[in-house]
């Protein structure tokens, strides 16, 4: 599987360690930056680039997921979620990593590098990558509603959108 990674300065050490771990597990890892430590870096461009690459790969039929890091993971998740077709989930334990895939078919996860050890992060990522989407109708329906809103700005049959 191809894994796209992006971070900010707070997650740079995590990113390097994870790239080695994922490559050792047989994944193709694409690093979207940063490449060097800069305490004043701006993470949105790195995370958006990674998210764009995940979407492009998935549309091309390439099996791909993304992982973004930051101090808390919040800003990185928000940035990734601005890309149409991305469902980025903030993950803080193995259960949230599994549910992100099972219920939301998340294609990017975000992890707070200042919130977790690198060993914990590796566990979250490995669980996320290994877990398939459930393909349950209720989850498919909900994901379709999100995609509809993302595309049209409307959700059909929603009480607040009825005129």
N, C-alpha and C positions, 0 to 999 in steps of 0.2 A: 504494500500500500504506500502511496505517496503521502507524506505528512508535511504540511506547511507550518512553519514556526515563526513567530514574531514576538517581540518583547519590548520592554523599555529598559533603562539602565538598571532598575531594581531586579529584573529577571534575567540579566545577561549571564550570570554564572549558572543559573538553572538551565537556561537555553543550551549552553555549551554541553553540560552534562547530559541533558536529555537527547541532544542530537547524537551523541556517541551511543547512548543506550538504544535509541530507536534504530540507528543504523546497524548496531550489533544484533538487533532482533530481525533484521532483514528488510526494514522499511527504507524507502527512498526519502531522504529528508531534504527539504528545501528551506534554507534560512533566509528570511525576509528582513533581517536586521533587528537591531543595529549590529555592526561588526566589532565596534570598539566601545568602551565605556565612556559615556558623556552624561554627567548628572543633569544636564539641561536638555537632553534629547526630547523629541516630541514623538510619542508612541503612535498617534493615530495613523500616520502614513505607513508605518511598518505593519500594523495590524490590518489596515484596510488592504494593503498589498497582499498579505497572506490570505485574507478572505476572498479577494478577487481571484486569486489563483485557485483556491478550493472550488469556487463556483465554475471557473473556466474548465478545470479538470473534470469535474462531475458532469458538466454539459458535454464534454468530449468523450465521456464513457470511461474516464480514468478513475479508479477507486482512490479517493483522496479525502483527507480530513485535515483540520487545522487545530493548532494549539497556540494560544496567546498568553503571555505572562505580563504581570506588572506587580507593583507593591501589593495592591489589594486584588487586582484582576478586574475591578469594576470598570474603569475607563477603557481598558482593552476590550472587554466584552461589548461595551457600548459602541466603540469604534467599529468592531467587526460586524455588529448587527446593523450598521448603516448600509451594508452591501446587500443589494437585492439577492435573495436566495440563500442568505446565510441565516442559520439558526444557531447562535452562539449561546452557550450556557455557562454561567459561573458555577464552578465545581469546588466544593469544599470537603467532600468525603467520597468514599467509593460509591455509596448509594446514589448520590446526586450525579456522579459520572455515569452509572448504569442507567438511571432513569432518563438522563438527557438523551441517550441513544434509544432506549426502549420506547419511551412515550413521545418524545419530541423529534426524533430523527435528527438530533443536533449534529451539525457537521463541523462545528468548532467548539472547543472548550476553552475557558479562561480560568486561570489559576493565580491566586495571590502568592507571589514568591516570598513575601514577608510574613505570610500567614501559615506556611507549611514547610516542612523539611523537604529536601530534594527526594528522599525516599518515598515520602507520602505522595508527592507530585507524580513520581514514576508510577506508583500504584494506581493513581487516579487515571492517568493517561493510558496505561496498559488495559485497564478495565474498560475505558471508553472505546478504545480501538477494537477490542475483542467483542464487544457487545453489539448484536444486530438490532435493527429496528423491529418492533413487534409485528408490524403490519396489521394491527387491530384497526377495525373500521373507525372506531371513535377517535383514535389518534390521527388516522389519515384525514378524517373530516376536519379536525381542529387545525391541523397543519395547512390544509387547503384554505380554511378561513383566514389564517394569517397571511398566506401567500396572496389571496384575493385582495385583502386590505393593502398589502404591500404594493400590489400592482395597480389597483383601482381607487384606493382610498375609501372603499366601502366594504361592508360585510353584509351579504344577502341575508334576509330574514332576521336581522338583528333589530330589536325594538327601538334602539336609539337612531337607527338609520331609516326608519319608516316615516314617510312624510305625512 
